[in-house]
């Protein structure tokens, strides 16, 4: 099993339409490697909300998320409001979760 720090050393890889979304134990094995605040929703996507003292800090974090997303070519849905940033991750090409989502989640947590 990889640790969170190992996930941060990985890079997202393109998934083909033939790649199946992760389910069951495969999801659990990756999920335990995150910090415990990411939620798996219906075995389809990951969600997490970050809180900040103000809008400026939330926006700065959003920009850091954007930078890592561009580097990894894996892009989350981002919700930004005063003092909060919500993220939703899934692999659109397979309409579900892949290892890429967990890699990006671990890397985003490093940018907080």
N, C-alpha and C positions, 0 to 999 in steps of 0.2 A: 504494500500500500504506500502510495506517495504521501508525503507530508505537505502541509500548506507551503512551506518554503520550497519544496520540490516543484509544486504546481507553478510557483512564480518563476521558476527557471525554464519552464516549458513554453512553447509558442503555439498559438492556434494554427490548426491545419484545415484546409478546405475540406468540406464534407461533400460527397456526391449524393445524388438522389437515391443511390443504392445503400447509403449508410442508414442504419436504423437508429431511432432515438433510444437513449438509455432508459432502462426501467428497473424497478425492483432493487435487488441487492447491488447492482452496478451503480445506481444512483446513491444508495446509502454509503457505499464505500468512498465515493468522491465527496459526498456531503459532509462526512465527519472530518474531512481534511480542511474545511473552512472554519471560520471562527464561531459558528453556532448561532449567528444571528441571521444568516441567509435562510429563507424558507423555500422549500420545494412546493410548488403549487400544482396539484393534479398531475404530478409526474410530467409536466409540460414546460414549466419555466421556473426560474429562480427569482425571488424578490427580496429586496432589503431597503430599509429606509435609514438614512444617516441624518443626524441632527447637528445643527450649528448654532452659534450665538446670533448670527445675523445673515442678511442676504449676501453680503460681500463674500463671506467665508463659504457659503453654500455655492455661490457662483464660481469661486476659485476652484473648489473641489470638482464641480461639474466640468470645468475646463481641463483639469488633470485627468478626469475619467475619459474625456474626449481624446486626449493625447494618447493614452494607453490603448484605447479602442482603435484609433487610427493605426498605431504601430502593429497591433495584432490583426487588423482587418476584420474585427468582430465587434459589432456595434449594439449596445444596449438601448432599450427605451429608457429615457431619462425624464423624470418629473422634477422640476425645480420650483420651489416657492420659498418664502421668507423662512430661513432657518432650517430648511429640509431639502433633501435630495432623495428621491425614490428611484431605484433601478429595477428593471425587469430584463432578465437575460434568457434567451433561448436561441437555438440555431434554426433560423428561418428556413433554410434549404431542406431540413428534415422535419420541420414542424414539431420540434421537441428538443430535449436536452442532449448535448454531447459533452465530451471532455472539455471542449473549447469554452463552454460556459463557466465551468469551474476554474479553469485557468484564468479567465478574465476576472472572475469574482475575486480570486486570491490576489491578483495584481492590483485591482481597484482598492482592496482593503489596505494595501501598502501605501496608497496615495492619500489616505485620509488625514 
